[in-house]
Amino acid sequence: METRRALQVDAFTDEPFAGNAAGVVPDADGLAESQMQAIAAELAVSETAFFRTSDEADRRVRYFTPTTEVDLCGHATIASHAYLLEEGEISPGTHSLETNVGVLEIEIESDGTVWMTQDAPEIRRVDVSYERVGDALGIDHAAMEDVGADLPLAVSSTGLPFLVVPVNFLEHVSAMDPDLGTVEALTEEVGATGIYAFSFDALDRDSTLHGRMFAPAAGVPEDPVTGTASGATGAYLREFEAFDGEGLPDEMVFEQGHFVDRPGHVRVRVGDEVRVGGRAASALDGELRVPEMDDGDDIIEA
């Protein structure tokens, strides 16, 4: 039985046991899809990044939740590149990453901050009642209708689609008690990976907003801190002129995870490209014994 190195790296934080935990398998060449899925289930974090060699970029990555593959994951990208920098495998500068949505640019600053360029934004309004969304999230629909005239319900994607739900006050964000079955049905209906609910009523003075993200259909009941959803929401804020026509700040800070005891902060820049950034801290480093699994054509060759 072969072994593979596997790590847990916490993204969007400077300290272990905060932010969003990502699994990282730095050498996934030759692993079958079923083996990657089994490893992701064993690590039991929201997403695990599996790296292999690439003919199109510096490296190739696939992302798995405990139950399924997803095309893009912001926090696992930040976490894995912070690890590669710490190991001396890469240096500060610009690197390319082949993903299921295409080749993306990763920039690493000398202080360890990792910036991920996301896909071109795609945003569409959805015709869903606030009552249904309120039932899904476990809050009064009036908490969303207050802001809905200016900021509508919409699905926004910069690689993964999210139903973006503005909420008036932080007390309603903190009180969310989602019905995960209803959330799953709603996101499948509108073609979204999950729901990202936010309020400009944030905890930290320097934060632009406070968000929570629920994606039970992807095997993630609640994601502590979400890079892809933050990028999608940054694009959403620009699309609907959230700052009264003044334009977005050059950089925004989205806080998340405080109500699941995993506080973190995502830096978001929306210009010609949408970029999310943050730092990460390694929490666990070891080896997994990987059982043999025969997937036929699913075997990934280096």
Buried (B, 14 or more C-beta within 10 A) or exposed (E): EEEBEBBBBBBBBBEBEBBBBBBBBBBBEEBBBBBBBBBBBBBEBBBBBBBBBBEEBBBBBBBBBBEEBBBBBBBBBBBBBBBBBBEEEBEBEEBBBBBEBBBBBBBBEEEBBBBBBBBEBEBEEBEBEBEBBBBBBBBEBEBBEBBBEEBBBBBBBBBBBBBBBBBBBBEBBBBBEBBBEBBBBBBEEBEBBBBBBBBBBBEEEEBBBBBBBBBBBBBBBBBBBBBBBBBBBBBBBBBBEBBEEEEBEEBBBBBBBBBBEBBBBBBBBBEEBBBBBBBBBBBBEEEBEBEEBEBEEBBBEE
